[in-house]
Structure formats: C-alpha cells, structure tokens
C-alpha cells in the first residue's frame, strides 16, 4: 500500500474548502434572518437555499480536488 503524498498546498487548500463551507452556512443563516444581503451579483437574485447549494458544491469540488491523482500539489 502506497503512502499518501504530502505536499505543501494540501493543508491550505483543505483549509480553504472548510472556510468556503463556513461561508456558505453563515451566508445561509444571515440571508434567512434578513441580517445580510448577498453582495455577489451572480448569487444576489437566488434564494438562500440556492446560494447555500452553490457554495456547498464549490466547497465539495475544492475538497475533491485534493484527492485527485491527476494533480500533484
């Protein structure tokens, strides 16, 4: 069994995926409560659930990028 490759960018990209997920959750709660407005013009017209879904999918894609064998970071 091969040892996982440890690279310098793996931890920062993992942290970015977690921060993106936290951003999605906090944005969802803020939009539902009416405390904030989405400033991104691409997401501004969407419902809070749609905004959360887009941000969640982006976080999942970023996290999945860490486990591809095609890219060595």
C-alpha positions as CSV (number, residue, x, y, z in Angstrom):
1,X,0.0,0.0,0.0
2,X,1.5,3.3,-1.0
3,X,2.0,6.2,1.4
4,X,-0.2,9.3,0.7
5,X,1.7,12.1,-0.9
6,X,2.2,15.1,1.4
7,X,2.5,18.4,-0.3
8,X,2.8,22.0,0.8
9,X,-0.5,23.1,-0.7
10,X,-2.7,20.3,0.6
11,X,-3.3,21.9,4.0
12,X,-4.1,25.4,2.7
13,X,-6.5,24.1,0.1
14,X,-8.2,21.9,2.7
15,X,-8.5,25.0,5.0
16,X,-9.9,27.0,2.1
17,X,-12.6,24.3,1.5
18,X,-13.6,24.4,5.2
19,X,-13.7,28.2,5.2
20,X,-15.9,28.1,2.0
21,X,-18.2,25.7,3.7
22,X,-18.4,28.0,6.8
23,X,-19.1,31.0,4.5
24,X,-22.0,29.1,2.9
25,X,-23.5,28.2,6.2
26,X,-23.2,31.7,7.7
27,X,-24.4,33.3,4.5
28,X,-27.5,31.0,4.5
29,X,-28.3,31.8,8.1
30,X,-27.8,35.5,7.5
31,X,-30.0,35.6,4.4
32,X,-32.7,33.7,6.2
33,X,-32.6,36.0,9.2
34,X,-32.6,39.1,6.9
35,X,-29.4,40.3,8.6
36,X,-27.4,40.4,5.4
37,X,-27.7,40.7,1.6
38,X,-25.6,38.7,-0.9
39,X,-23.2,41.1,-2.4
40,X,-22.1,38.8,-5.3
41,X,-24.2,39.9,-8.3
42,X,-24.2,36.3,-9.7
43,X,-25.8,35.0,-6.5
44,X,-27.8,38.0,-5.4
45,X,-31.0,37.0,-7.1
46,X,-31.1,33.5,-5.8
47,X,-32.9,32.1,-2.8
48,X,-30.9,31.5,0.4
49,X,-31.1,27.7,-0.2
50,X,-29.8,28.1,-3.8
51,X,-26.9,30.3,-2.6
52,X,-26.0,27.7,0.1
53,X,-26.2,24.9,-2.5
54,X,-23.8,26.7,-4.9
55,X,-21.3,27.4,-2.2
56,X,-21.6,23.9,-0.9
57,X,-20.9,22.5,-4.3
58,X,-17.9,24.7,-4.8
59,X,-16.5,23.6,-1.4
60,X,-17.1,19.9,-2.3
61,X,-15.3,20.4,-5.7
62,X,-12.4,22.1,-4.0
63,X,-12.1,19.3,-1.4
64,X,-12.4,16.6,-4.1
65,X,-9.6,18.4,-6.0
66,X,-7.3,17.4,-3.1
67,X,-7.9,13.7,-3.7
68,X,-7.4,13.5,-7.5
69,X,-4.4,11.7,-8.7
70,X,-4.2,13.9,-11.8
71,X,-2.9,16.9,-10.0
72,X,0.1,16.8,-7.6
73,X,0.1,19.9,-5.3
